[in-house]
Amino acid sequence: MKKKYVILSASIIVVLCVAMASWGRLWPRTGVKIVKQPPLQTDIDSIAVWKKERKMAVFSHRRLLKTYHISLGGHPVGPKHFEGDNKTPEGTYHIDGKNPGSGYHKSLGISYPSKRDIEFARKAGKHTGGDVKIHGLPNNWAKEKLARIAADWTLGCIALKNDEVDELYIHCKVGTPIVIMP
């Protein structure tokens, strides 16, 4: 099983390098260009996140299907190590659950913490935290607060607009690998 994830992770990294090379046309360093993308028509089999660029990409059979602008934890630089650090994890994980009744519209669970994450926190005498998700906006937010989606506001989760989470929820299966990079 471990060998399968290593091979899958290596494949994802190759695809991600190709995708990043093509993104220069979509998101130049000078700013974000809004590009209307068609809705997903097929299931995804891998997810990649680039925290620095605030981008998530979804793939099927190594083919880039769609990209999303994301919001992260309030202190997103660096990997998540401890509970309450407001950081989003970095590494290879998988989608470990789906919740249609989330307090944040809908959510997809991320398998943080890994054994490596747990060991790191244990050596520091701290807790890893957990409950990291890909989710939408809080159900109780008033419309005037929706402007915050452009900022990093989660406690370490990956946030999307509600319609984007709806799309992922339909086309993402439990077990789908997700690679989260700095």
Buried (B, 14 or more C-beta within 10 A) or exposed (E): EEEEEEEBBEBBEEBBEEBBEEBEEEBEEEEEEEEEEEEBEEEBBBBBBBBEBBBBBBBBEBEBBBBBBBBBBBBBEEBBBBBEBBBBBBBBBBBBEBBEEBEBBBBBBBBBBBEEBBEBBEEEEBEBBBEBBBBBBBEEBEEEEEEBBEEBBBBBBBBBBBEBBBBBBEBBEEEBBBBBBE
